[in-house]
Amino acid sequence: MKITAIVLTYNEEIHLARCLKSIRGLTDDIYVIDSFSTDRTLEIASEYGAKLLQRAWDNNHSNQVNWALGQLPSDTQWVMRIDADEILSAELIKEINAIKPSSLSGINGISFGRRIKFQGRQLRFGGLGNISVLRLFRFGFGESESRWMDEHIRIQGDSISLRNAIIDENLNSITWWISKHNNYASREAIDLLNLKYRLMEVNQAHIYAKGSSMDTKRWIKENVYSRMPGGLRSLCYFLYRYFFLLGMMDGRGGATFHVLQAFWYRFLVDAKVFEVEQYAKKNRVDYKVAISKVLGTEL
């Protein structure tokens, strides 16, 4: 099974060596797609023998991933998409390496778990203990869907699931995390506004494996969550995750994560959606203009 790994970077010197070291347990064919980092990211990529491509950031991860796929040689077989702050667990590497190519006939995607560590603690509750992601796919049969936020790899054909997981552990400070999620909130606000007002097309050309958990979560987000009143939905989501899904069992660090990620972040998204809608109404402009003025993003 010949695998090519893609890693997107921008100032990832704190994470990149750890990530690349884990990938080399699976493959030496690694592409780092960098958005003109100003720290030691490029130097670290070179130290680990990665092929380095640079492209200015183009608003979202989807554009970067799909551009990267277009740069791969035609004889590429399988592609692994991994973030710089993630690592492949030793168990997952062993499981992937044990796959026999003959068992992949008709299979174009491979899912596995994603475990989140926050402030040194693995989060096991609040719906985070059993996350499945599709990050390994046959070249030519998968791409990143065109979304501003919460994008996933969509494939043509069938997929299988593995037992083990990648580990997501960002080592930056809470201040950095909040700044990052402020930017994410603007992008997710655009997604919610697009669901409500159909401002642009969403790529639906490629589908998840039938019945996958990703399809179920996406359906709930688009048909239930997005139709709830702003502010109320973020509160309901937090209560569901923290109490019904037992997020409270993750301890103090888990409480910080669940409050910030399940409530504060989503309340901020709703506040930005409301601000755009009020601007459009007050100034009698369409929503694309309002998004540009309020969120500073051109659609």
ABEGO torsion letter per residue (X at the ends): XBBBBBBBBBGAAAAAAAAAAAAAAABABBBBBBBGBABAAAAAAAAAGBBBBBBBBBGBAAAAAAAAAAABBAABABBBBBBAABBBBAAAAAAAAABBAAAABGBABBBBBBBBBBGGBBBABGGAAABBBBABBBBGABBBBBBABGBBBBBBEBBBBBABBBBBBBABBAAAAAAAAAAAAAAAAAAAAAAAAGABBBBAABBBBBGBAAAAAAAAAAAAAAABBBGAAAAAAAAAAAAAAGAAAAEAAAAAAAAAAAAAAAAAAAAAAAAAAAAAAAAGBBAAAAAAAAAGBBX
